[in-house]
Every structure is written in structure tokens, then in C-alpha cells.
Amino acid sequence: MPDVFDCTVISNERLNDTVFSVAVSCAKIAGTVRAGQFVGIRCGAEPILRRPVSICRAGNGEFEFVFEVKGEGTRWLSERAPGQKLDILGPLGNGFDIPEGAIILVGGGIGAPPMLFAAKTAKGPVTAILGFRSAGNVILTNEFEEACEKVILTTDDGSLGLHGTVSTPLEGLLEEGGYDAVAACGPRPMLSAVAAICAQHEVPCQVSLEERMGCGYGVCAGCTVEMRQPDSESSPQSDPKTPDKGSVIRKKVCTEGPVFWADEVAW
């Protein structure tokens, strides 16, 4: 089971009307966390369940996470001031397996922050495609521009960047070729579209899934998602308990994810 740490808030910055960025000190989490992993934060005395939040930066004994205020728990978290303590469980889950070659990182809305961590830790050239509803929802673009060779911004209403979704620029880049992998985090419809485009161009793709979580470390099984059973080459059929090729199994996002290979997900 992951450890619980008493972390001190270093800073709390409001990025837009509903999104906040909080940095805390915790050498053990900062020194071991990988891009794509997350932490569970206890938000006040009530409610009991921790809030799962992905990490966008880590190093020098501290890490930073970005979240959107959606209820009383995250509202309480948005009001924390420097010097106050946070009860944090982590790091949790499995992160991205980033290759050394040229990669494309796709972030949609609040799914952009973990992709920033991936960009900062990538060993090869990075192109980022970021999608938001409108200009008022855009976050972290300056940070992405510092970490990436190229950043493409899209908005649903065309108020900033390209008008449309991340699918169009992703399709264009993959048609040009020269990319070794794609990694993405965002709303499930966006991830499904990204997965389909990558499959069409035969480019490996990893996706970070978002699900409601109870415990965060695999006990409650409240965050399971449907996955496709691997074929016979990767899953021996000699075991009578192994489901047939093409069947659907369930995996826990908190411990077996949140990052999965896109062709593994039963979209």
C-alpha cells in the first residue's frame, strides 16, 4: 500500500475561473513519481473519500498538481494557503512509458497537466496538441512552450488557436510521419478518437483514463473499466481460465492504470 505524507503547501495559483495549481513539499513523492501517476488528497474532514489528482511537475523535493473545482472537496482544496498541511497518499497508479524518439502528447482540458509532466521528462523531441472548450479555459500554454519543440492549440469555439478538436492536427502530424509514439489524457470521447487515429497510422498510443475512485489503491474496485483480452501471442491459451481472444475483461484504473495502451481499451 502506498504511503501517506503530511505535505506543506508552498503555493496556490488560480489559473482560470475554476482551475488551480498547488505546489507542495514532499521529497519522497517528488523523488519517485512518474508522469501519468497521481496522488489521493484528503480534502478536509468531510467527505471521507480522497480526491485523485494528477501531477504536472516534480523535483527538488516538491511537486505540483492542477485540479478543477467541481464540488465541496475540491473547493476546500482551492482555499489552501502556503504553510498549511495536506494529507496526501501516493504516488499511485502506473505512469506513461515514454520512448526516446519523437512523440506527440495530446491533452484535453484538465487532462493537459499530466501531459506537461510527460513533456518535462521526455528524452526526445516533443510536440504537444492541447484542446480546450474556449480561450477562457486554456491553461499551462507557456509551460508547454518551454518544454516542447512545438505546441498546437485548439478550441471548440475557435476563440483561440485552431477552431475544432485535437483530432485534426493529430491526423495531419501522423500523415507527415516521423513520430514514434502518442500519449494522451482527457475526456473519453477525445481519447477514443485519438486511439482510432493512431491505430489507422499504426503509431503506438498510450492513454490515461479518468474514473471515479473510492480508495485509490485497488481495494474497493470502484474504478474498473472494460479492456480487450490480449491475443494468443501475449496471453497463452493453455490456461483454461484465460478468456478467449476478443473477449472483454475488467481492470482497475487506480492500480493497473490510469495509463493503458490504447488498443487495450474496449472503447
C-alpha positions, 0 to 999 in steps of 0.5 A, a space after each residue: 500500500 502506498 504511503 501517506 505524507 503530511 505535505 506543506 503547501 508552498 503555493 496556490 495559483 488560480 489559473 482560470 475561473 475554476 482551475 488551480 495549481 498547488 505546489 507542495 513539499 514532499 521529497 519522497 513523492 517528488 523523488 519517485 513519481 512518474 508522469 501519468 501517476 497521481 496522488 489521493 488528497 484528503 480534502 478536509 474532514 468531510 467527505 471521507 473519500 480522497 480526491 485523485 489528482 494528477 501531477 504536472 511537475 516534480 523535483 527538488 523535493 516538491 511537486 505540483 498538481 492542477 485540479 478543477 473545482 467541481 464540488 465541496 472537496 475540491 473547493 476546500 482544496 482551492 482555499 489552501 494557503 502556503 504553510 498549511 498541511 495536506 494529507 496526501 497518499 501516493 504516488 499511485 497508479 502506473 505512469 506513461 512509458 515514454 520512448 526516446 524518439 519523437 512523440 506527440 502528447 495530446 491533452 484535453 482540458 484538465 487532462 493537459 497537466 499530466 501531459 506537461 509532466 510527460 513533456 518535462 521528462 521526455 528524452 526526445 523531441 516533443 510536440 504537444 496538441 492541447 484542446 480546450 472548450 474556449 480561450 477562457 479555459 486554456 491553461 499551462 500554454 507557456 509551460 508547454 512552450 518551454 518544454 516542447 519543440 512545438 505546441 498546437 492549440 485548439 478550441 471548440 469555439 475557435 476563440 483561440 488557436 485552431 477552431 475544432 478538436 485535437 483530432 485534426 492536427 493529430 491526423 495531419 502530424 501522423 500523415 507527415 510521419 516521423 513520430 514514434 509514439 502518442 500519449 494522451 489524457 482527457 475526456 473519453 470521447 477525445 481519447 477514443 478518437 485519438 486511439 482510432 487515429 493512431 491505430 489507422 497510422 499504426 503509431 503506438 498510443 498510450 492513454 490515461 483514463 479518468 474514473 471515479 475512485 473510492 480508495 485509490 489503491 485497488 481495494 474497493 474496485 470502484 474504478 474498473 473499466 472494460 479492456 480487450 483480452 490480449 491475443 494468443 501471442 501475449 496471453 497463452 491459451 493453455 490456461 483454461 481460465 484465460 478468456 478467449 481472444 476478443 473477449 472483454 475483461 475488467 481492470 482497475 484504473 487506480 492500480 493497473 492504470 490510469 495509463 493503458 495502451 490504447 488498443 487495450 481499451 474496449 472503447 
